[in-house]
Each structure stands twice: as structure tokens, then as C-alpha cells.
Amino acid sequence: MMQNVLTNERYQQLFPPAYLQAFVYLQLLDFLTTMIGLRLGLSEASPTVRPFIEPLGMGAAVGVSKLIAFSLAGVCLLTGRERIIRLINYWFAVLVVWNMMLIIIVLTRGLN
């Protein structure tokens, strides 16, 4: 009989906690949906990203914001404040849904 080689302890060693996986996925989705929205003519609403679009360009400005987000998440991990990352995940989940809604609106208006 085959033994389960991926025990709970081994799984925890191989993969980060679910809240960190969600954080990474949500950052990626936010980056992608923001870039799609900007390419469709929408404007960046974030006051921290908007000033950097002109000098850096769209992709670099949004990329810098993601680097800042990952850096702040690292600080949270180093200082034992994982709960903040869990809470921030809710914000980014709503943000991604918002971006998707705007993209759908722009695309469906173009079809009429």
C-alpha cells in the first residue's frame, strides 16, 4: 500500500500559508486588471501610483506599487503582524472585482 508522502508538516515546509498565497495571487490580479484597464483608457485611481505614471510609464509605475506592497508584506511578516496581510487581502479582492467591473463596462459599451 502506498504511503502518503506529502504529510501536513512536509506540505507546510513546501508551500507558504494560504493567506500569503492569496496575497501573491491578488497582487498579480491587481497588476493585470490595472494594466488592462489602463490600456482600455481607464485612469489610475490610486493617489500613490498616479504621480509615477508620467515619469515611469504605466507598467513601471504599477510594478513599483507592487514592489512596495510586497515590501510592506515582508515587514508585516518580520514583525509578526500576519493579521494585517490577511486583512489587506480583503481590500485587494474588492479592488480586483472593481477593476473587473470597470473593464466589463468599458468592453460592453464598445459593443453597442
C-alpha positions as a Python dict, from the first residue, in 0.01 Angstrom:
ca = {
    (1, 'M'): (0, 0, 0),
    (2, 'M'): (131, 342, -96),
    (3, 'Q'): (212, 583, 182),
    (4, 'N'): (107, 949, 169),
    (5, 'V'): (443, 1119, 112),
    (6, 'L'): (310, 1473, 149),
    (7, 'T'): (234, 1496, 519),
    (8, 'N'): (90, 1810, 672),
    (9, 'E'): (431, 1902, 811),
    (10, 'R'): (600, 1848, 474),
    (11, 'Y'): (324, 2047, 300),
    (12, 'Q'): (381, 2339, 537),
    (13, 'Q'): (753, 2330, 459),
    (14, 'L'): (697, 2328, 82),
    (15, 'F'): (417, 2583, 48),
    (16, 'P'): (358, 2919, 215),
    (17, 'P'): (42, 2970, 421),
    (18, 'A'): (-283, 3024, 231),
    (19, 'Y'): (-303, 3393, 323),
    (20, 'L'): (39, 3452, 163),
    (21, 'Q'): (-58, 3259, -148),
    (22, 'A'): (-376, 3467, -170),
    (23, 'F'): (-172, 3786, -126),
    (24, 'V'): (57, 3696, -416),
    (25, 'Y'): (-234, 3597, -642),
    (26, 'L'): (-428, 3912, -558),
    (27, 'Q'): (-126, 4131, -629),
    (28, 'L'): (-84, 3962, -965),
    (29, 'L'): (-455, 4001, -1046),
    (30, 'D'): (-448, 4365, -940),
    (31, 'F'): (-146, 4428, -1162),
    (32, 'L'): (-306, 4256, -1461),
    (33, 'T'): (-650, 4413, -1425),
    (34, 'T'): (-496, 4757, -1368),
    (35, 'M'): (-283, 4724, -1681),
    (36, 'I'): (-580, 4606, -1887),
    (37, 'G'): (-791, 4894, -1756),
    (38, 'L'): (-521, 5149, -1834),
    (39, 'R'): (-482, 5010, -2186),
    (40, 'L'): (-858, 5042, -2236),
    (41, 'G'): (-843, 5410, -2146),
    (42, 'L'): (-935, 5399, -1779),
    (43, 'S'): (-732, 5613, -1539),
    (44, 'E'): (-542, 5506, -1231),
    (45, 'A'): (-738, 5597, -918),
    (46, 'S'): (-463, 5536, -663),
    (47, 'P'): (-308, 5864, -545),
    (48, 'T'): (16, 5681, -469),
    (49, 'V'): (53, 5537, -822),
    (50, 'R'): (-88, 5818, -1035),
    (51, 'P'): (209, 6061, -996),
    (52, 'F'): (454, 5794, -1114),
    (53, 'I'): (275, 5705, -1438),
    (54, 'E'): (405, 6008, -1631),
    (55, 'P'): (776, 5976, -1545),
    (56, 'L'): (795, 5593, -1528),
    (57, 'G'): (524, 5475, -1764),
    (58, 'M'): (218, 5266, -1686),
    (59, 'G'): (379, 4927, -1633),
    (60, 'A'): (671, 5051, -1426),
    (61, 'A'): (451, 5269, -1203),
    (62, 'V'): (212, 4985, -1127),
    (63, 'G'): (511, 4750, -1085),
    (64, 'V'): (670, 4984, -831),
    (65, 'S'): (344, 4987, -635),
    (66, 'K'): (353, 4606, -627),
    (67, 'L'): (715, 4611, -506),
    (68, 'I'): (606, 4843, -227),
    (69, 'A'): (315, 4611, -142),
    (70, 'F'): (546, 4308, -123),
    (71, 'S'): (797, 4506, 86),
    (72, 'L'): (527, 4608, 333),
    (73, 'A'): (407, 4248, 350),
    (74, 'G'): (764, 4146, 429),
    (75, 'V'): (775, 4398, 711),
    (76, 'C'): (448, 4257, 843),
    (77, 'L'): (594, 3905, 839),
    (78, 'L'): (918, 4010, 1008),
    (79, 'T'): (732, 4194, 1284),
    (80, 'G'): (475, 3920, 1346),
    (81, 'R'): (180, 4111, 1203),
    (82, 'E'): (47, 3846, 966),
    (83, 'R'): (-307, 3953, 1051),
    (84, 'I'): (-254, 4277, 858),
    (85, 'I'): (-178, 4078, 541),
    (86, 'R'): (-496, 3877, 593),
    (87, 'L'): (-698, 4200, 621),
    (88, 'I'): (-527, 4361, 322),
    (89, 'N'): (-626, 4056, 114),
    (90, 'Y'): (-992, 4157, 152),
    (91, 'W'): (-912, 4505, 23),
    (92, 'F'): (-729, 4373, -281),
    (93, 'A'): (-1004, 4119, -352),
    (94, 'V'): (-1256, 4405, -366),
    (95, 'L'): (-1015, 4610, -576),
    (96, 'V'): (-974, 4330, -831),
    (97, 'V'): (-1353, 4290, -855),
    (98, 'W'): (-1383, 4668, -902),
    (99, 'N'): (-1124, 4664, -1178),
    (100, 'M'): (-1303, 4374, -1349),
    (101, 'M'): (-1636, 4557, -1330),
    (102, 'L'): (-1483, 4864, -1494),
    (103, 'I'): (-1322, 4653, -1765),
    (104, 'I'): (-1652, 4479, -1839),
    (105, 'I'): (-1834, 4813, -1855),
    (106, 'V'): (-1578, 4957, -2098),
    (107, 'L'): (-1585, 4646, -2317),
    (108, 'T'): (-1964, 4619, -2328),
    (109, 'R'): (-2008, 4988, -2408),
    (110, 'G'): (-1779, 4939, -2705),
    (111, 'L'): (-2002, 4662, -2838),
    (112, 'N'): (-2312, 4880, -2867),
}
